[in-house]
Amino acid sequence: MKPLYLGILVLTALCPAIFAGHKNIRLYRYWRSMLKAILIPSILFWIWDSAATARGHWGFNPDYILGIHILNLPIEEYLFFLVIGFVSIFTYEVVKSAMKGKA
Amino acid sequence: MKEYTVFSSMAVLTVFILDGILGTGLRKSRAFWIFVLIMGLAELGVNGFLTSRPVFLYGRPFISGLKIFTIPIEDFIYGFAFVMLVIVLWEFFRKGSKSENERF
């Protein structure tokens, strides 16, 4: 099942990507802030991830990844941080929106 | 040395300091901690699945060995540092952008 890791990432991003445009949060209006808030941490964690993988802190089971690497990381791992960053902002904004008037 | 344990803990500390420096005040925000709880539960499911296959393999000398189901606790610390950094920067950049619509 080589596409397993990629598949989990796509499933994780799907729901937030669809509802990010919902009128109560309208996330895509802030795409510039969103891009910066996702990319800066992602770049830092790509570097950390790459160094940690090289040192043997962790590794990736070749049975569940496509096998395409950039440097020593599978492409899924680059996508991972972008997806989690996006899902984080989405979830945080949903919580804020739900708490409006109650906090 | 338990490098993963040490580095991920240091990352969390750094992000807390950044939250203070940038004045984003997430430490004191109820919405933020509810968000952390939701993300933690999501990680239990998703990372629980990924570590049980296992998709990820861990270097034993570098982790404490403490786990929640199949997930090393370091993954929670590392994940927390990442998502908190994202939200710190998100709040920071949002405050800085005057216009409601960020035009292309």
N, CA and C atoms of all chains as a GROMACS GRO file, in nm:
protein
  621
    1MET      N    1   0.083  -0.121   0.000
    1MET     CA    2   0.000   0.000   0.000
    1MET      C    3   0.086   0.126   0.000
    2LYS      N    4   0.153   0.147  -0.111
    2LYS     CA    5   0.247   0.260  -0.119
    2LYS      C    6   0.182   0.396  -0.099
    3PRO      N    7   0.059   0.418  -0.148
    3PRO     CA    8   0.004   0.554  -0.132
    3PRO      C    9  -0.064   0.577   0.003
    4LEU      N   10  -0.041   0.493   0.103
    4LEU     CA   11  -0.114   0.504   0.230
    4LEU      C   12  -0.089   0.638   0.301
    5TYR      N   13   0.036   0.674   0.318
    5TYR     CA   14   0.069   0.798   0.389
    5TYR      C   15   0.010   0.918   0.314
    6LEU      N   16   0.026   0.919   0.183
    6LEU     CA   17  -0.029   1.028   0.101
    6LEU      C   18  -0.182   1.033   0.114
    7GLY      N   19  -0.244   0.917   0.111
    7GLY     CA   20  -0.389   0.908   0.122
    7GLY      C   21  -0.441   0.965   0.252
    8ILE      N   22  -0.373   0.934   0.363
    8ILE     CA   23  -0.412   0.987   0.495
    8ILE      C   24  -0.403   1.139   0.495
    9LEU      N   25  -0.298   1.192   0.432
    9LEU     CA   26  -0.281   1.338   0.427
    9LEU      C   27  -0.392   1.404   0.348
   10VAL      N   28  -0.428   1.345   0.234
   10VAL     CA   29  -0.535   1.401   0.150
   10VAL      C   30  -0.668   1.399   0.227
   11LEU      N   31  -0.696   1.286   0.293
   11LEU     CA   32  -0.820   1.275   0.371
   11LEU      C   33  -0.824   1.379   0.483
   12THR      N   34  -0.708   1.402   0.546
   12THR     CA   35  -0.700   1.498   0.656
   12THR      C   36  -0.731   1.639   0.608
   13ALA      N   37  -0.684   1.672   0.487
   13ALA     CA   38  -0.698   1.808   0.436
   13ALA      C   39  -0.835   1.833   0.373
   14LEU      N   40  -0.902   1.728   0.333
   14LEU     CA   41  -1.024   1.739   0.251
   14LEU      C   42  -1.133   1.825   0.314
   15CYS      N   43  -1.176   1.785   0.433
   15CYS     CA   44  -1.287   1.853   0.499
   15CYS      C   45  -1.254   2.000   0.526
   16PRO      N   46  -1.138   2.032   0.588
   16PRO     CA   47  -1.103   2.172   0.608
   16PRO      C   48  -1.095   2.250   0.477
   17ALA      N   49  -1.045   2.191   0.370
   17ALA     CA   50  -1.031   2.263   0.243
   17ALA      C   51  -1.168   2.301   0.188
   18ILE      N   52  -1.266   2.213   0.206
   18ILE     CA   53  -1.401   2.240   0.156
   18ILE      C   54  -1.469   2.348   0.239
   19PHE      N   55  -1.454   2.341   0.373
   19PHE     CA   56  -1.529   2.431   0.460
   19PHE      C   57  -1.455   2.560   0.494
   20ALA      N   58  -1.330   2.574   0.447
   20ALA     CA   59  -1.253   2.695   0.479
   20ALA      C   60  -1.317   2.820   0.422
   21GLY      N   61  -1.399   2.804   0.317
   21GLY     CA   62  -1.464   2.919   0.256
   21GLY      C   63  -1.598   2.954   0.320
   22HIS      N   64  -1.639   2.874   0.420
   22HIS     CA   65  -1.767   2.895   0.487
   22HIS      C   66  -1.778   3.039   0.538
   23LYS      N   67  -1.898   3.096   0.531
   23LYS     CA   68  -1.916   3.239   0.560
   23LYS      C   69  -1.875   3.279   0.701
   24ASN      N   70  -1.877   3.186   0.796
   24ASN     CA   71  -1.838   3.223   0.932
   24ASN      C   72  -1.688   3.237   0.954
   25ILE      N   73  -1.609   3.183   0.863
   25ILE     CA   74  -1.464   3.200   0.880
   25ILE      C   75  -1.397   3.263   0.758
   26ARG      N   76  -1.444   3.229   0.638
   26ARG     CA   77  -1.390   3.285   0.513
   26ARG      C   78  -1.237   3.296   0.514
   27LEU      N   79  -1.178   3.182   0.534
   27LEU     CA   80  -1.034   3.175   0.554
   27LEU      C   81  -0.954   3.221   0.432
   28TYR      N   82  -1.005   3.192   0.312
   28TYR     CA   83  -0.925   3.220   0.192
   28TYR      C   84  -0.904   3.370   0.168
   29ARG      N   85  -0.980   3.455   0.237
   29ARG     CA   86  -0.956   3.599   0.225
   29ARG      C   87  -0.820   3.636   0.284
   30TYR      N   88  -0.774   3.555   0.375
   30TYR     CA   89  -0.648   3.585   0.443
   30TYR      C   90  -0.536   3.495   0.393
   31TRP      N   91  -0.540   3.466   0.264
   31TRP     CA   92  -0.446   3.368   0.209
   31TRP      C   93  -0.300   3.410   0.229
   32ARG      N   94  -0.274   3.541   0.228
   32ARG     CA   95  -0.135   3.584   0.241
   32ARG      C   96  -0.082   3.556   0.382
   33SER      N   97  -0.159   3.592   0.484
   33SER     CA   98  -0.120   3.563   0.623
   33SER      C   99  -0.112   3.412   0.645
   34MET      N  100  -0.207   3.342   0.584
   34MET     CA  101  -0.212   3.198   0.600
   34MET      C  102  -0.087   3.132   0.541
   35LEU      N  103  -0.051   3.178   0.423
   35LEU     CA  104   0.066   3.123   0.354
   35LEU      C  105   0.193   3.142   0.439
   36LYS      N  106   0.209   3.264   0.493
   36LYS     CA  107   0.328   3.292   0.573
   36LYS      C  108   0.328   3.210   0.702
   37ALA      N  109   0.211   3.201   0.767
   37ALA     CA  110   0.200   3.130   0.895
   37ALA      C  111   0.220   2.979   0.878
   38ILE      N  112   0.199   2.930   0.757
   38ILE     CA  113   0.220   2.786   0.732
   38ILE      C  114   0.363   2.761   0.682
   39LEU      N  115   0.410   2.847   0.590
   39LEU     CA  116   0.539   2.823   0.526
   39LEU      C  117   0.659   2.839   0.620
   40ILE      N  118   0.657   2.943   0.703
   40ILE     CA  119   0.773   2.966   0.791
   40ILE      C  120   0.796   2.847   0.886
   41PRO      N  121   0.693   2.804   0.962
   41PRO     CA  122   0.715   2.686   1.045
   41PRO      C  123   0.748   2.561   0.962
   42SER      N  124   0.686   2.546   0.846
   42SER     CA  125   0.713   2.427   0.764
   42SER      C  126   0.859   2.419   0.724
   43ILE      N  127   0.915   2.532   0.680
   43ILE     CA  128   1.056   2.532   0.638
   43ILE      C  129   1.145   2.493   0.756
   44LEU      N  130   1.118   2.552   0.874
   44LEU     CA  131   1.197   2.518   0.993
   44LEU      C  132   1.187   2.369   1.025
   45PHE      N  133   1.064   2.315   1.017
   45PHE     CA  134   1.045   2.175   1.052
   45PHE      C  135   1.092   2.080   0.942
   46TRP      N  136   1.098   2.127   0.818
   46TRP     CA  137   1.158   2.044   0.711
   46TRP      C  138   1.305   2.023   0.740
   47ILE      N  139   1.370   2.133   0.783
   47ILE     CA  140   1.514   2.125   0.813
   47ILE      C  141   1.537   2.030   0.932
   48TRP      N  142   1.457   2.050   1.036
   48TRP     CA  143   1.465   1.964   1.156
   48TRP      C  144   1.440   1.818   1.117
   49ASP      N  145   1.334   1.795   1.041
   49ASP     CA  146   1.295   1.660   1.000
   49ASP      C  147   1.408   1.592   0.922
   50SER      N  148   1.465   1.669   0.830
   50SER     CA  149   1.572   1.614   0.746
   50SER      C  150   1.694   1.577   0.831
   51ALA      N  151   1.731   1.666   0.924
   51ALA     CA  152   1.846   1.639   1.011
   51ALA      C  153   1.817   1.521   1.103
   52ALA      N  154   1.695   1.517   1.159
   52ALA     CA  155   1.658   1.409   1.251
   52ALA      C  156   1.653   1.274   1.179
   53THR      N  157   1.605   1.277   1.054
   53THR     CA  158   1.601   1.153   0.975
   53THR      C  159   1.744   1.104   0.947
   54ALA      N  160   1.832   1.200   0.915
   54ALA     CA  161   1.972   1.165   0.888
   54ALA      C  162   2.038   1.106   1.012
   55ARG      N  163   2.001   1.157   1.129
   55ARG     CA  164   2.061   1.109   1.254
   55ARG      C  165   1.997   0.980   1.304
   56GLY      N  166   1.885   0.943   1.246
   56GLY     CA  167   1.821   0.818   1.286
   56GLY      C  168   1.718   0.832   1.396
   57HIS      N  169   1.672   0.956   1.421
   57HIS     CA  170   1.566   0.975   1.521
   57HIS      C  171   1.440   0.902   1.477
   58TRP      N  172   1.414   0.910   1.346
   58TRP     CA  173   1.299   0.837   1.291
   58TRP      C  174   1.324   0.805   1.144
   59GLY      N  175   1.236   0.722   1.090
   59GLY     CA  176   1.246   0.685   0.949
   59GLY      C  177   1.108   0.653   0.895
   60PHE      N  178   1.102   0.623   0.766
   60PHE     CA  179   0.974   0.600   0.701
   60PHE      C  180   0.972   0.462   0.637
   61ASN      N  181   0.865   0.390   0.665
   61ASN     CA  182   0.852   0.255   0.613
   61ASN      C  183   0.830   0.260   0.461
   62PRO      N  184   0.922   0.205   0.384
   62PRO     CA  185   0.912   0.214   0.238
   62PRO      C  186   0.787   0.148   0.180
   63ASP      N  187   0.718   0.066   0.262
   63ASP     CA  188   0.596  -0.001   0.214
   63ASP      C  189   0.479   0.095   0.197
   64TYR      N  190   0.486   0.210   0.268
   64TYR     CA  191   0.369   0.299   0.273
   64TYR      C  192   0.394   0.437   0.214
   65ILE      N  193   0.504   0.456   0.143
   65ILE     CA  194   0.530   0.584   0.078
   65ILE      C  195   0.556   0.561  -0.071
   66LEU      N  196   0.534   0.668  -0.150
   66LEU     CA  197   0.548   0.653  -0.296
   66LEU      C  198   0.692   0.621  -0.336
   67GLY      N  199   0.786   0.666  -0.255
   67GLY     CA  200   0.926   0.638  -0.284
   67GLY      C  201   0.998   0.752  -0.355
   68ILE      N  202   0.926   0.867  -0.368
   68ILE     CA  203   0.990   0.984  -0.428
   68ILE      C  204   1.047   1.070  -0.314
   69HIS      N  205   1.177   1.097  -0.321
   69HIS     CA  206   1.242   1.171  -0.214
   69HIS      C  207   1.298   1.303  -0.264
   70ILE      N  208   1.297   1.404  -0.178
   70ILE     CA  209   1.372   1.527  -0.202
   70ILE      C  210   1.472   1.533  -0.086
   71LEU      N  211   1.599   1.541  -0.118
   71LEU     CA  212   1.705   1.519  -0.017
   71LEU      C  213   1.678   1.382   0.045
   72ASN      N  214   1.668   1.375   0.179
   72ASN     CA  215   1.646   1.243   0.238
   72ASN      C  216   1.503   1.220   0.286
   73LEU      N  217   1.412   1.314   0.249
   73LEU     CA  218   1.274   1.301   0.297
   73LEU      C  219   1.178   1.261   0.185
   74PRO      N  220   1.085   1.170   0.215
   74PRO     CA  221   0.980   1.138   0.116
   74PRO      C  222   0.893   1.261   0.092
   75ILE      N  223   0.840   1.278  -0.029
   75ILE     CA  224   0.761   1.398  -0.058
   75ILE      C  225   0.641   1.411   0.034
   76GLU      N  226   0.587   1.297   0.081
   76GLU     CA  227   0.473   1.302   0.174
   76GLU      C  228   0.506   1.384   0.298
   77GLU      N  229   0.633   1.373   0.341
   77GLU     CA  230   0.673   1.439   0.464
   77GLU      C  231   0.674   1.592   0.448
   78TYR      N  232   0.705   1.641   0.327
   78TYR     CA  233   0.698   1.786   0.303
   78TYR      C  234   0.553   1.831   0.308
   79LEU      N  235   0.470   1.751   0.244
   79LEU     CA  236   0.327   1.781   0.240
   79LEU      C  237   0.265   1.779   0.380
   80PHE      N  238   0.315   1.688   0.464
   80PHE     CA  239   0.263   1.672   0.600
   80PHE      C  240   0.252   1.806   0.674
   81PHE      N  241   0.361   1.883   0.674
   81PHE     CA  242   0.361   2.008   0.750
   81PHE      C  243   0.267   2.112   0.689
   82LEU      N  244   0.260   2.116   0.556
   82LEU     CA  245   0.168   2.210   0.491
   82LEU      C  246   0.023   2.175   0.526
   83VAL      N  247  -0.008   2.046   0.522
   83VAL     CA  248  -0.144   2.001   0.554
   83VAL      C  249  -0.178   2.030   0.700
   84ILE      N  250  -0.090   1.991   0.792
   84ILE     CA  251  -0.118   2.012   0.934
   84ILE      C  252  -0.125   2.162   0.967
   85GLY      N  253  -0.042   2.242   0.901
   85GLY     CA  254  -0.048   2.388   0.921
   85GLY      C  255  -0.183   2.442   0.880
   86PHE      N  256  -0.230   2.400   0.764
   86PHE     CA  257  -0.360   2.446   0.714
   86PHE      C  258  -0.475   2.398   0.803
   87VAL      N  259  -0.471   2.271   0.839
   87VAL     CA  260  -0.576   2.215   0.924
   87VAL      C  261  -0.578   2.286   1.060
   88SER      N  262  -0.459   2.323   1.110
   88SER     CA  263  -0.450   2.393   1.239
   88SER      C  264  -0.521   2.528   1.234
   89ILE      N  265  -0.490   2.607   1.131
   89ILE     CA  266  -0.551   2.739   1.120
   89ILE      C  267  -0.702   2.726   1.105
   90PHE      N  268  -0.744   2.631   1.023
   90PHE     CA  269  -0.887   2.606   1.004
   90PHE      C  270  -0.955   2.572   1.137
   91THR      N  271  -0.900   2.474   1.208
   91THR     CA  272  -0.960   2.428   1.334
   91THR      C  273  -0.965   2.541   1.437
   92TYR      N  274  -0.854   2.614   1.447
   92TYR     CA  275  -0.847   2.726   1.541
   92TYR      C  276  -0.954   2.830   1.510
   93GLU      N  277  -0.972   2.862   1.383
   93GLU     CA  278  -1.072   2.961   1.345
   93GLU      C  279  -1.215   2.911   1.369
   94VAL      N  280  -1.237   2.781   1.349
   94VAL     CA  281  -1.369   2.725   1.378
   94VAL      C  282  -1.399   2.736   1.527
   95VAL      N  283  -1.301   2.705   1.612
   95VAL     CA  284  -1.320   2.717   1.757
   95VAL      C  285  -1.351   2.862   1.794
   96LYS      N  286  -1.272   2.955   1.737
   96LYS     CA  287  -1.294   3.097   1.769
   96LYS      C  288  -1.434   3.141   1.726
   97SER      N  289  -1.473   3.096   1.607
   97SER     CA  290  -1.604   3.133   1.554
   97SER      C  291  -1.716   3.075   1.641
   98ALA      N  292  -1.697   2.951   1.688
   98ALA     CA  293  -1.798   2.887   1.772
   98ALA      C  294  -1.809   2.953   1.910
   99MET      N  295  -1.698   3.012   1.956
   99MET     CA  296  -1.695   3.073   2.089
   99MET      C  297  -1.737   3.220   2.086
  100LYS      N  298  -1.758   3.274   1.968
  100LYS     CA  299  -1.791   3.415   1.955
  100LYS      C  300  -1.910   3.452   2.044
  101GLY      N  301  -1.890   3.551   2.129
  101GLY     CA  302  -1.999   3.594   2.216
  101GLY      C  303  -2.009   3.515   2.347
  102LYS      N  304  -1.934   3.404   2.352
  102LYS     CA  305  -1.941   3.322   2.473
  102LYS      C  306  -1.817   3.339   2.560
  103ALA      N  307  -1.709   3.387   2.499
  103ALA     CA  308  -1.581   3.392   2.572
  103ALA      C  309  -1.578   3.510   2.671
  104MET      N  310   2.179   0.989   2.409
  104MET     CA  311   2.093   1.094   2.465
  104MET      C  312   1.954   1.088   2.400
  105LYS      N  313   1.853   1.119   2.481
  105LYS     CA  314   1.716   1.122   2.428
  105LYS      C  315   1.697   1.250   2.348
  106GLU      N  316   1.759   1.255   2.232
  106GLU     CA  317   1.762   1.380   2.156
  106GLU      C  318   1.623   1.428   2.113
  107TYR      N  319   1.540   1.333   2.070
  107TYR     CA  320   1.406   1.373   2.023
  107TYR      C  321   1.329   1.435   2.141
  108THR      N  322   1.339   1.374   2.258
  108THR     CA  323   1.271   1.424   2.378
  108THR      C  324   1.319   1.565   2.411
  109VAL      N  325   1.451   1.582   2.412
  109VAL     CA  326   1.511   1.710   2.451
  109VAL      C  327   1.478   1.820   2.349
  110PHE      N  328   1.499   1.791   2.220
  110PHE     CA  329   1.479   1.894   2.118
  110PHE      C  330   1.333   1.936   2.105
  111SER      N  331   1.243   1.839   2.115
  111SER     CA  332   1.101   1.877   2.101
  111SER      C  333   1.056   1.961   2.221
  112SER      N  334   1.106   1.929   2.339
  112SER     CA  335   1.072   2.009   2.458
  112SER      C  336   1.128   2.150   2.445
  113MET      N  337   1.251   2.160   2.394
  113MET     CA  338   1.312   2.292   2.375
  113MET      C  339   1.233   2.374   2.273
  114ALA      N  340   1.181   2.307   2.172
  114ALA     CA  341   1.103   2.376   2.068
  114ALA      C  342   0.976   2.435   2.130
  115VAL      N  343   0.910   2.358   2.218
  115VAL     CA  344   0.788   2.407   2.283
  115VAL      C  345   0.821   2.532   2.366
  116LEU      N  346   0.928   2.526   2.443
  116LEU     CA  347   0.970   2.639   2.526
  116LEU      C  348   0.995   2.762   2.439
  117THR      N  349   1.063   2.742   2.327
  117THR     CA  350   1.093   2.852   2.235
  117THR      C  351   0.965   2.916   2.181
  118VAL      N  352   0.868   2.834   2.147
  118VAL     CA  353   0.743   2.888   2.091
  118VAL      C  354   0.666   2.966   2.199
  119PHE      N  355   0.669   2.918   2.324
  119PHE     CA  356   0.605   2.992   2.433
  119PHE      C  357   0.670   3.130   2.450
  120ILE      N  358   0.803   3.133   2.441
  120ILE     CA  359   0.874   3.261   2.452
  120ILE      C  360   0.835   3.352   2.336
  121LEU      N  361   0.826   3.296   2.216
  121LEU     CA  362   0.787   3.374   2.098
  121LEU      C  363   0.645   3.430   2.114
  122ASP      N  364   0.558   3.351   2.173
  122ASP     CA  365   0.420   3.394   2.199
  122ASP      C  366   0.420   3.518   2.290
  123GLY      N  367   0.515   3.521   2.384
  123GLY     CA  368   0.528   3.637   2.472
  123GLY      C  369   0.587   3.757   2.398
  124ILE      N  370   0.693   3.733   2.321
  124ILE     CA  371   0.763   3.841   2.249
  124ILE      C  372   0.670   3.907   2.146
  125LEU      N  373   0.597   3.827   2.070
  125LEU     CA  374   0.512   3.881   1.964
  125LEU      C  375   0.378   3.933   2.018
  126GLY      N  376   0.352   3.907   2.146
  126GLY     CA  377   0.229   3.958   2.207
  126GLY      C  378   0.103   3.892   2.156
  127THR      N  379   0.113   3.767   2.113
  127THR     CA  380  -0.004   3.699   2.060
  127THR      C  381  -0.090   3.636   2.171
  128GLY      N  382  -0.032   3.620   2.289
  128GLY     CA  383  -0.109   3.580   2.408
  128GLY      C  384  -0.187   3.450   2.399
  129LEU      N  385  -0.137   3.355   2.324
  129LEU     CA  386  -0.210   3.228   2.312
  129LEU      C  387  -0.216   3.152   2.443
  130ARG      N  388  -0.112   3.168   2.525
  130ARG     CA  389  -0.106   3.096   2.654
  130ARG      C  390  -0.231   3.121   2.736
  131LYS      N  391  -0.285   3.243   2.722
  131LYS     CA  392  -0.399   3.281   2.806
  131LYS      C  393  -0.532   3.272   2.730
  132SER      N  394  -0.528   3.219   2.608
  132SER     CA  395  -0.649   3.215   2.527
  132SER      C  396  -0.722   3.081   2.542
  133ARG      N  397  -0.850   3.090   2.581
  133ARG     CA  398  -0.929   2.969   2.599
  133ARG      C  399  -0.949   2.898   2.464
  134ALA      N  400  -0.974   2.976   2.360
  134ALA     CA  401  -0.995   2.917   2.227
  134ALA      C  402  -0.872   2.836   2.185
  135PHE      N  403  -0.753   2.887   2.216
  135PHE     CA  404  -0.632   2.816   2.178
  135PHE      C  405  -0.622   2.680   2.246
  136TRP      N  406  -0.654   2.675   2.375
  136TRP     CA  407  -0.640   2.548   2.448
  136TRP      C  408  -0.747   2.447   2.407
  137ILE      N  409  -0.865   2.498   2.370
  137ILE     CA  410  -0.968   2.407   2.316
  137ILE      C  411  -0.919   2.349   2.183
  138PHE      N  412  -0.860   2.438   2.102
  138PHE     CA  413  -0.801   2.395   1.974
  138PHE      C  414  -0.694   2.288   1.996
  139VAL      N  415  -0.609   2.308   2.097
  139VAL     CA  416  -0.502   2.210   2.127
  139VAL      C  417  -0.563   2.075   2.163
  140LEU      N  418  -0.669   2.077   2.242
  140LEU     CA  419  -0.737   1.954   2.282
  140LEU      C  420  -0.791   1.880   2.158
  141ILE      N  421  -0.854   1.954   2.067
  141ILE     CA  422  -0.910   1.894   1.945
  141ILE      C  423  -0.798   1.834   1.860
  142MET      N  424  -0.689   1.911   1.844
  142MET     CA  425  -0.577   1.862   1.763
  142MET      C  426  -0.514   1.737   1.826
  143GLY      N  427  -0.509   1.737   1.959
  143GLY     CA  428  -0.453   1.622   2.031
  143GLY      C  429  -0.536   1.496   2.007
  144LEU      N  430  -0.668   1.513   2.010
  144LEU     CA  431  -0.757   1.398   1.985
  144LEU      C  432  -0.743   1.350   1.840
  145ALA      N  433  -0.733   1.447   1.747
  145ALA     CA  434  -0.715   1.411   1.606
  145ALA      C  435  -0.583   1.336   1.588
  146GLU      N  436  -0.479   1.381   1.660
  146GLU     CA  437  -0.349   1.314   1.649
  146GLU      C  438  -0.356   1.171   1.701
  147LEU      N  439  -0.433   1.152   1.809
  147LEU     CA  440  -0.451   1.016   1.862
  147LEU      C  441  -0.501   0.923   1.752
  148GLY      N  442  -0.600   0.971   1.675
  148GLY     CA  443  -0.657   0.889   1.569
  148GLY      C  444  -0.563   0.870   1.452
  149VAL      N  445  -0.520   0.982   1.394
  149VAL     CA  446  -0.441   0.976   1.271
  149VAL      C  447  -0.302   0.920   1.296
  150ASN      N  448  -0.231   0.978   1.395
  150ASN     CA  449  -0.096   0.930   1.422
  150ASN      C  450  -0.099   0.791   1.486
  151GLY      N  451  -0.207   0.765   1.558
  151GLY     CA  452  -0.223   0.632   1.615
  151GLY      C  453  -0.227   0.527   1.505
  152PHE      N  454  -0.301   0.559   1.399
  152PHE     CA  455  -0.308   0.469   1.285
  152PHE      C  456  -0.172   0.457   1.216
  153LEU      N  457  -0.109   0.573   1.190
  153LEU     CA  458   0.018   0.573   1.117
  153LEU      C  459   0.130   0.501   1.193
  154THR      N  460   0.130   0.514   1.327
  154THR     CA  461   0.237   0.449   1.405
  154THR      C  462   0.207   0.301   1.428
  155SER      N  463   0.080   0.260   1.407
  155SER     CA  464   0.048   0.119   1.431
  155SER      C  465   0.075   0.033   1.307
  156ARG      N  466   0.079   0.098   1.187
  156ARG     CA  467   0.101   0.017   1.066
  156ARG      C  468   0.234  -0.060   1.068
  157PRO      N  469   0.353  -0.007   1.093
  157PRO     CA  470   0.382   0.133   1.119
  157PRO      C  471   0.435   0.203   0.993
  158VAL      N  472   0.387   0.325   0.971
  158VAL     CA  473   0.441   0.408   0.863
  158VAL      C  474   0.569   0.475   0.911
  159PHE      N  475   0.570   0.514   1.040
  159PHE     CA  476   0.688   0.579   1.097
  159PHE      C  477   0.767   0.481   1.183
  160LEU      N  478   0.897   0.491   1.173
  160LEU     CA  479   0.985   0.406   1.254
  160LEU      C  480   1.070   0.499   1.341
  161TYR      N  481   1.088   0.462   1.468
  161TYR     CA  482   1.160   0.550   1.560
  161TYR      C  483   1.290   0.488   1.606
  162GLY      N  484   1.392   0.575   1.619
  162GLY     CA  485   1.522   0.531   1.668
  162GLY      C  486   1.516   0.520   1.820
  163ARG      N  487   1.522   0.398   1.869
  163ARG     CA  488   1.505   0.375   2.014
  163ARG      C  489   1.595   0.459   2.104
  164PRO      N  490   1.723   0.479   2.068
  164PRO     CA  491   1.810   0.553   2.162
  164PRO      C  492   1.767   0.698   2.181
  165PHE      N  493   1.683   0.750   2.089
  165PHE     CA  494   1.655   0.893   2.090
  165PHE      C  495   1.522   0.929   2.155
  166ILE      N  496   1.443   0.829   2.194
  166ILE     CA  497   1.313   0.858   2.255
  166ILE      C  498   1.307   0.801   2.397
  167SER      N  499   1.212   0.857   2.476
  167SER     CA  500   1.202   0.817   2.616
  167SER      C  501   1.142   0.678   2.632
  168GLY      N  502   1.063   0.636   2.533
  168GLY     CA  503   0.997   0.506   2.543
  168GLY      C  504   0.855   0.517   2.596
  169LEU      N  505   0.819   0.637   2.647
  169LEU     CA  506   0.682   0.660   2.692
  169LEU      C  507   0.591   0.674   2.572
  170LYS      N  508   0.480   0.601   2.574
  170LYS     CA  509   0.390   0.603   2.459
  170LYS      C  510   0.245   0.616   2.501
  171ILE      N  511   0.164   0.673   2.413
  171ILE     CA  512   0.019   0.669   2.430
  171ILE      C  513  -0.030   0.581   2.316
  172PHE      N  514  -0.081   0.465   2.348
  172PHE     CA  515  -0.104   0.358   2.250
  172PHE      C  516   0.029   0.331   2.179
  173THR      N  517   0.033   0.356   2.046
  173THR     CA  518   0.158   0.330   1.974
  173THR      C  519   0.237   0.458   1.948
  174ILE      N  520   0.186   0.572   2.000
  174ILE     CA  521   0.248   0.701   1.968
  174ILE      C  522   0.348   0.743   2.075
  175PRO      N  523   0.475   0.763   2.036
  175PRO     CA  524   0.572   0.814   2.135
  175PRO      C  525   0.527   0.952   2.184
  176ILE      N  526   0.539   0.979   2.315
  176ILE     CA  527   0.492   1.110   2.366
  176ILE      C  528   0.566   1.225   2.299
  177GLU      N  529   0.688   1.198   2.251
  177GLU     CA  530   0.764   1.303   2.182
  177GLU      C  531   0.688   1.357   2.060
  178ASP      N  532   0.611   1.270   1.994
  178ASP     CA  533   0.533   1.314   1.877
  178ASP      C  534   0.430   1.420   1.916
  179PHE      N  535   0.375   1.406   2.038
  179PHE     CA  536   0.277   1.505   2.085
  179PHE      C  537   0.347   1.637   2.114
  180ILE      N  538   0.467   1.629   2.173
  180ILE     CA  539   0.542   1.750   2.208
  180ILE      C  540   0.584   1.823   2.079
  181TYR      N  541   0.638   1.745   1.986
  181TYR     CA  542   0.683   1.797   1.857
  181TYR      C  543   0.565   1.858   1.779
  182GLY      N  544   0.455   1.787   1.776
  182GLY     CA  545   0.335   1.834   1.706
  182GLY      C  546   0.280   1.960   1.770
  183PHE      N  547   0.284   1.964   1.903
  183PHE     CA  548   0.236   2.082   1.974
  183PHE      C  549   0.322   2.204   1.938
  184ALA      N  550   0.453   2.187   1.936
  184ALA     CA  551   0.543   2.298   1.901
  184ALA      C  552   0.510   2.350   1.761
  185PHE      N  553   0.485   2.258   1.669
  185PHE     CA  554   0.455   2.298   1.531
  185PHE      C  555   0.323   2.374   1.522
  186VAL      N  556   0.217   2.317   1.575
  186VAL     CA  557   0.086   2.383   1.558
  186VAL      C  558   0.079   2.514   1.636
  187MET      N  559   0.147   2.521   1.752
  187MET     CA  560   0.144   2.647   1.826
  187MET      C  561   0.221   2.755   1.751
  188LEU      N  562   0.334   2.716   1.689
  188LEU     CA  563   0.410   2.813   1.610
  188LEU      C  564   0.326   2.866   1.493
  189VAL      N  565   0.253   2.776   1.429
  189VAL     CA  566   0.165   2.817   1.318
  189VAL      C  567   0.062   2.920   1.367
  190ILE      N  568  -0.002   2.892   1.480
  190ILE     CA  569  -0.109   2.980   1.529
  190ILE      C  570  -0.051   3.112   1.583
  191VAL      N  571   0.066   3.107   1.646
  191VAL     CA  572   0.132   3.231   1.690
  191VAL      C  573   0.154   3.322   1.570
  192LEU      N  574   0.211   3.266   1.464
  192LEU     CA  575   0.240   3.347   1.344
  192LEU      C  576   0.112   3.391   1.275
  193TRP      N  577   0.013   3.304   1.272
  193TRP     CA  578  -0.117   3.335   1.211
  193TRP      C  579  -0.179   3.457   1.281
  194GLU      N  580  -0.183   3.455   1.414
  194GLU     CA  581  -0.238   3.568   1.490
  194GLU      C  582  -0.153   3.693   1.467
  195PHE      N  583  -0.022   3.675   1.463
  195PHE     CA  584   0.069   3.787   1.445
  195PHE      C  585   0.050   3.854   1.309
  196PHE      N  586   0.046   3.775   1.203
  196PHE     CA  587   0.032   3.831   1.068
  196PHE      C  588  -0.108   3.888   1.045
  197ARG      N  589  -0.207   3.823   1.105
  197ARG     CA  590  -0.344   3.873   1.090
  197ARG      C  591  -0.359   4.010   1.154
  198LYS      N  592  -0.298   4.028   1.272
  198LYS     CA  593  -0.303   4.156   1.340
  198LYS      C  594  -0.236   4.264   1.256
  199GLY      N  595  -0.129   4.223   1.189
  199GLY     CA  596  -0.050   4.318   1.110
  199GLY      C  597  -0.115   4.357   0.979
  200SER      N  598  -0.205   4.271   0.927
  200SER     CA  599  -0.266   4.303   0.798
  200SER      C  600  -0.389   4.389   0.819
  201LYS      N  601  -0.379   4.515   0.778
  201LYS     CA  602  -0.486   4.613   0.803
  201LYS      C  603  -0.611   4.582   0.721
  202SER      N  604  -0.590   4.548   0.595
  202SER     CA  605  -0.704   4.530   0.506
  202SER      C  606  -0.776   4.398   0.537
  203GLU      N  607  -0.906   4.401   0.529
  203GLU     CA  608  -0.985   4.280   0.553
  203GLU      C  609  -0.959   4.178   0.444
  204ASN      N  610  -0.951   4.228   0.321
  204ASN     CA  611  -0.925   4.137   0.211
  204ASN      C  612  -0.780   4.150   0.165
  205GLU      N  613  -0.712   4.037   0.164
  205GLU     CA  614  -0.575   4.041   0.115
  205GLU      C  615  -0.580   4.014  -0.034
  206ARG      N  616  -0.580   4.124  -0.111
  206ARG     CA  617  -0.598   4.110  -0.256
  206ARG      C  618  -0.479   4.042  -0.320
  207PHE      N  619  -0.507   3.979  -0.435
  207PHE     CA  620  -0.400   3.911  -0.508
  207PHE      C  621  -0.304   4.010  -0.573
   0.00000   0.00000   0.00000
